Structure formats: structure tokens, C-alpha cells
Amino acid sequence: MTYPLEPLRLDRRQLLKFGLGVGAAGLLPLGSLKASTLSTNARIVILGGGAAGMAMANRLSRRLEGASISLVEPREIHHYQPGWTLVASGVWNPDKTVRPNANFVPPGVRWVRQPALGIDAEQRRVSLTDASVLEYDYLVVATGLQLNYHLIDGMTPDLVGTHGIGSVYASLEGATRTRDAINAWIAKGSGKGLFTAAPTPVKCAGAPLKMTFTTLSRLEETGHRDDFSVEFLAPGAALFSQPWVNDFVKQRFDDQGVTRRHHYRLSAIDPGARQAEFTFVGPDSEFTSHHELREAEYSRDGLRTVIADYDFIHVVPPMSAPDFVKESDLIAREGPFRGEWLDVDIHTMQHNRYPEVFGIGDVIGAPINKTAASVKAQAPVVEANLLAQMQDQPLPARHNGYTSCPMITGIGKAMLVEFGYDNNLDFLPSFPFIDPRDESWAAWVMKDRMLQPAYYAVLEGQA
């Protein structure tokens, strides 16, 4: 199935800027790669070979002479996870999102193909599932995060693709089965679709919204949009952390006939009955209970619950750092990330209690920053500060929280949202001719065709 795209409204000068912008976004090497090398016999362990871990392996292998660098990553295949929304939306073939990890592991780096089991921060040791131990002088934690489907009663990743259940986060296979579940719902010709969000920070916070918007495009293409009911249930008052994006999404949902329900957290699912239970976590004045949401006969933790029937439901699980990180001394002990996320200084990326440890990517406790664009911005900071720490020098680099989200607002259009810790628009836009507040085909082209090469450049330490 193909979808018509709007004509590209860019003149030749803008197209030239577009090409230059792609280079600035990550296709061209940065000057930092010409920095001098450091001779050392330090033992460095990098936990995780996703975007963050692989980027650090490549960067450090170029900057350090004589170091022993071990990359702990059990997977043979690297997944381009930003492409999973396009797979689930029926736009991309699943094979487009996979590459062998061997393509990215740099020469001279020891690839340890074992899952990590534990971290002893006091002894500076990492234990592996084969009972072996890696000792380190410096540790880079780039494990990514953990999908906690088990916190939704009755839900497991194996259910994705069955009983009308979808979840773009589960895996590449899960994204593919989500596409099939959406296709089956559309083929039915009518019915109710529920789209959910999680009560925790999640990777690619825009993905639940993107899945809603692309599905709306699919429904509208049938010519029978009114035969389908679509609801979005969020655990809080906001749908997105950036205020103006939040306002845009709320208005667009209203315009496209999406029923918004705020302060509803998915707490259980009954696949056989195609029913979902939601726990209401907001003020009583905002509780809505009518024929579409049946109030349950019991409460959870003293909170009211409702039952909703569905024909299709998109599940977004709660997320956290992996269990072995949570069980270590590296986990945050206080504040909003206590017990759930890696305890780092969100500007220097250095651990708050163990100066020889740095964090990068989805695992860190930060108010935003769980995107591939965040990794691109964090990697040079971790590189510079780790080398400074190794030389007992002040840490020179700071991360301002930069992240971006190509917010797909329909098949064939998107907005390039860029912001940082202050949730502002004060950054120099990566593409000056693209207004981040406007939907455009150019932003869609970036997501569909140009960000993947930039992503692989980040893995290779070239951006």
C-alpha cells in the first residue's frame, strides 16, 4: 500500500541548505575526531552495544592508545529502533532496520558476547552470566532501558500481535506484529482503538503519539473514518513534555476526533475478553465514567479503576534501568529517579558518587533525553570528560539536554521538534529552513530517508 505525499515546497537554495543540514546532523565528521590521543593502560568496560555503547567504543578506540577496551554486548544484530514506528505503520520493511553488530565494533575493542549480570561499584567489577568477571578502571554504562510489561497485569511481550494487541516497543518482531494487528482492525471495518502512554520516562517519548497519528492516517484513507472510534489515554495531564508540542497534539487529536482521557494508567489487560483496565490517578473532578468506560467493582491501591472494551490497543509499558543496574550501587538513591535510573550528573554525564563511572543514553536519570539524537549530543561530552577524568583534570564538557523528535503527524508529514533541559526553542535549528512548529513533507523525508545514515555515523563515532 502506498500513500500520496505532498509536493516538496523547497527551491534550489533551500535544497542546498537541506543537504548541508544533513551533514550538520551527523553525516560529516566533527572536528573533535582530530583531537590528540592519550596513551594509557587503563581498563575500560562499556556496558551495552546499542547506539550509545557502540558510539563510545568507536570514539574511545580512536582517542586511547594502549587501553584495554571491552564492549559487553550479547546481541549479534543491531536494531535501528527509530525505524520501528515506520515498520508498525506499514511504511518500512522490517529488514531495513537491522545490521550486523560486527559492522560497527571497532578493531582493537574486545567484544564480550555475554549479558551483564551485576556491577560491584566498590570493587570495580562487572559479573557476566557465564560466571566470568571483568575488572575495570573506568566504566561506561550504556545499557539502554528495560521494558516492564509485567507491571501491567495479564500483559507479556508474547501477546503483541494477538487479541488486537500492539506495542511498537516490544521488538522488531513486535513492531511487525503490531502492523498486522492494525491491519486486522482496519480490515474489520469498524471498532474501537485505544492508544496508551506509560507513567514512567520512556525511550522516544513521541512514539505513542506517532503510532496514533499514523494509524489515523490509515483509518482516514479507508474513507470510513467515522466507523472507527479512537481514544488516547494518558497517565498525566500532558501528552508531551514540550509545552507547545503538547498543545499542538491535544488540538490535533480534538480536530481528528480522538477522545482524550487524562490521568488514566493502563493497569491490567484481559486479552481473551479484549478488555483493558485503567487506574485513575488524577483529581476526582476529572474522573469520567460512562457507558464507554465501565467503573470496576474494586480499586487498586485505593484508586478508582475503569474497564474499557477494545478492538485494538497499543500498549506502552512502564520502563526503567535494567534490573542488574537497579540492584547495584550505581542506581539513584534519592530524587525523582530514585531506585529506577542511573545516578549521573545530567550535564557532565559523570556518576554522582563514583567518578570513574559515566552514563550515556536511555539508562540515565534525566528529565528528557531518551532518543538517538540525545546520544549524538552526549557522546562527545562523555568522551571529553572521561579523558579529562583519566588525567585528573577538570571536566571540560557539558550536555545541555539537547534532543530532537521527528514528530510524525501523519503518513507523509512530520515536525522536527528540537529542545533541551529548559524545554525551549533557543537552539540553533539543525535545518534553519524547517520551522519546528510547522508540519512539512521535508521533515517527513528526514525521518523516512535521511536520519538512518546519520544514526549509523553516530555509531561509528563519525558524528
ChimeraX attribute file (.defattr): number of C-alpha atoms within 10 A of each C-alpha:
attribute: neighborCount
match mode: 1-to-1
recipient: residues
	/A:1	4
	/A:2	7
	/A:3	11
	/A:4	7
	/A:5	12
	/A:6	11
	/A:7	9
	/A:8	11
	/A:9	10
	/A:10	13
	/A:11	9
	/A:12	8
	/A:13	8
	/A:14	15
	/A:15	15
	/A:16	11
	/A:17	16
	/A:18	20
	/A:19	14
	/A:20	15
	/A:21	17
	/A:22	18
	/A:23	16
	/A:24	16
	/A:25	20
	/A:26	22
	/A:27	22
	/A:28	15
	/A:29	15
	/A:30	14
	/A:31	9
	/A:32	13
	/A:33	15
	/A:34	10
	/A:35	10
	/A:36	10
	/A:37	14
	/A:38	16
	/A:39	11
	/A:40	13
	/A:41	13
	/A:42	16
	/A:43	16
	/A:44	23
	/A:45	27
	/A:46	26
	/A:47	24
	/A:48	24
	/A:49	29
	/A:50	23
	/A:51	30
	/A:52	29
	/A:53	29
	/A:54	27
	/A:55	29
	/A:56	29
	/A:57	31
	/A:58	21
	/A:59	24
	/A:60	24
	/A:61	20
	/A:62	19
	/A:63	18
	/A:64	18
	/A:65	14
	/A:66	13
	/A:67	18
	/A:68	18
	/A:69	23
	/A:70	20
	/A:71	23
	/A:72	24
	/A:73	22
	/A:74	15
	/A:75	16
	/A:76	12
	/A:77	15
	/A:78	18
	/A:79	21
	/A:80	19
	/A:81	23
	/A:82	20
	/A:83	23
	/A:84	28
	/A:85	25
	/A:86	25
	/A:87	25
	/A:88	30
	/A:89	26
	/A:90	23
	/A:91	19
	/A:92	16
	/A:93	13
	/A:94	19
	/A:95	10
	/A:96	13
	/A:97	18
	/A:98	14
	/A:99	15
	/A:100	12
	/A:101	18
	/A:102	11
	/A:103	11
	/A:104	20
	/A:105	21
	/A:106	19
	/A:107	11
	/A:108	15
	/A:109	18
	/A:110	15
	/A:111	20
	/A:112	20
	/A:113	14
	/A:114	17
	/A:115	16
	/A:116	24
	/A:117	17
	/A:118	18
	/A:119	22
	/A:120	14
	/A:121	17
	/A:122	10
	/A:123	10
	/A:124	16
	/A:125	17
	/A:126	20
	/A:127	18
	/A:128	18
	/A:129	11
	/A:130	10
	/A:131	9
	/A:132	11
	/A:133	15
	/A:134	17
	/A:135	16
	/A:136	22
	/A:137	16
	/A:138	21
	/A:139	26
	/A:140	26
	/A:141	24
	/A:142	27
	/A:143	26
	/A:144	22
	/A:145	21
	/A:146	17
	/A:147	18
	/A:148	17
	/A:149	17
	/A:150	13
	/A:151	15
	/A:152	20
	/A:153	14
	/A:154	14
	/A:155	20
	/A:156	15
	/A:157	19
	/A:158	9
	/A:159	17
	/A:160	27
	/A:161	22
	/A:162	15
	/A:163	18
	/A:164	23
	/A:165	27
	/A:166	28
	/A:167	28
	/A:168	27
	/A:169	26
	/A:170	23
	/A:171	15
	/A:172	22
	/A:173	17
	/A:174	23
	/A:175	27
	/A:176	26
	/A:177	24
	/A:178	32
	/A:179	24
	/A:180	21
	/A:181	25
	/A:182	26
	/A:183	17
	/A:184	15
	/A:185	20
	/A:186	20
	/A:187	10
	/A:188	11
	/A:189	13
	/A:190	16
	/A:191	16
	/A:192	16
	/A:193	24
	/A:194	22
	/A:195	22
	/A:196	25
	/A:197	26
	/A:198	20
	/A:199	18
	/A:200	14
	/A:201	20
	/A:202	25
	/A:203	24
	/A:204	22
	/A:205	20
	/A:206	19
	/A:207	22
	/A:208	23
	/A:209	21
	/A:210	22
	/A:211	23
	/A:212	25
	/A:213	23
	/A:214	23
	/A:215	23
	/A:216	21
	/A:217	19
	/A:218	20
	/A:219	23
	/A:220	14
	/A:221	11
	/A:222	12
	/A:223	9
	/A:224	12
	/A:225	19
	/A:226	12
	/A:227	13
	/A:228	19
	/A:229	17
	/A:230	25
	/A:231	19
	/A:232	22
	/A:233	20
	/A:234	22
	/A:235	22
	/A:236	18
	/A:237	12
	/A:238	16
	/A:239	24
	/A:240	17
	/A:241	14
	/A:242	19
	/A:243	13
	/A:244	13
	/A:245	18
	/A:246	15
	/A:247	13
	/A:248	14
	/A:249	19
	/A:250	17
	/A:251	12
	/A:252	14
	/A:253	19
	/A:254	12
	/A:255	9
	/A:256	14
	/A:257	15
	/A:258	21
	/A:259	15
	/A:260	15
	/A:261	19
	/A:262	20
	/A:263	19
	/A:264	27
	/A:265	23
	/A:266	27
	/A:267	19
	/A:268	18
	/A:269	22
	/A:270	15
	/A:271	16
	/A:272	9
	/A:273	10
	/A:274	16
	/A:275	18
	/A:276	22
	/A:277	23
	/A:278	27
	/A:279	23
	/A:280	26
	/A:281	18
	/A:282	17
	/A:283	8
	/A:284	9
	/A:285	6
	/A:286	12
	/A:287	15
	/A:288	15
	/A:289	13
	/A:290	8
	/A:291	7
	/A:292	11
	/A:293	16
	/A:294	15
	/A:295	19
	/A:296	15
	/A:297	9
	/A:298	11
	/A:299	13
	/A:300	11
	/A:301	7
	/A:302	8
	/A:303	11
	/A:304	19
	/A:305	23
	/A:306	24
	/A:307	21
	/A:308	18
	/A:309	19
	/A:310	21
	/A:311	22
	/A:312	26
	/A:313	29
	/A:314	24
	/A:315	25
	/A:316	25
	/A:317	27
	/A:318	19
	/A:319	22
	/A:320	26
	/A:321	24
	/A:322	19
	/A:323	13
	/A:324	14
	/A:325	24
	/A:326	19
	/A:327	15
	/A:328	16
	/A:329	17
	/A:330	25
	/A:331	24
	/A:332	23
	/A:333	14
	/A:334	9
	/A:335	9
	/A:336	12
	/A:337	20
	/A:338	14
	/A:339	21
	/A:340	23
	/A:341	25
	/A:342	31
	/A:343	29
	/A:344	25
	/A:345	18
	/A:346	23
	/A:347	16
	/A:348	22
	/A:349	26
	/A:350	24
	/A:351	23
	/A:352	18
	/A:353	14
	/A:354	17
	/A:355	14
	/A:356	19
	/A:357	25
	/A:358	26
	/A:359	30
	/A:360	31
	/A:361	29
	/A:362	31
	/A:363	28
	/A:364	31
	/A:365	28
	/A:366	21
	/A:367	15
	/A:368	24
	/A:369	30
	/A:370	24
	/A:371	22
	/A:372	25
	/A:373	23
	/A:374	23
	/A:375	27
	/A:376	27
	/A:377	21
	/A:378	28
	/A:379	26
	/A:380	22
	/A:381	21
	/A:382	27
	/A:383	20
	/A:384	19
	/A:385	22
	/A:386	27
	/A:387	18
	/A:388	15
	/A:389	17
	/A:390	15
	/A:391	11
	/A:392	9
	/A:393	11
	/A:394	9
	/A:395	16
	/A:396	13
	/A:397	18
	/A:398	18
	/A:399	19
	/A:400	17
	/A:401	20
	/A:402	21
	/A:403	22
	/A:404	20
	/A:405	21
	/A:406	23
	/A:407	25
	/A:408	27
	/A:409	22
	/A:410	18
	/A:411	23
	/A:412	22
	/A:413	21
	/A:414	25
	/A:415	24
	/A:416	24
	/A:417	19
	/A:418	22
	/A:419	21
	/A:420	20
	/A:421	17
	/A:422	12
	/A:423	16
	/A:424	12
	/A:425	13
	/A:426	10
	/A:427	11
	/A:428	8
	/A:429	16
	/A:430	18
	/A:431	19
	/A:432	12
	/A:433	14
	/A:434	17
	/A:435	14
	/A:436	21
	/A:437	14
	/A:438	12
	/A:439	19
	/A:440	22
	/A:441	18
	/A:442	23
	/A:443	25
	/A:444	23
	/A:445	16
	/A:446	17
	/A:447	23
	/A:448	17
	/A:449	10
	/A:450	16
	/A:451	21
	/A:452	20
	/A:453	12
	/A:454	21
	/A:455	23
	/A:456	20
	/A:457	20
	/A:458	29
	/A:459	26
	/A:460	20
	/A:461	25
	/A:462	21
	/A:463	26
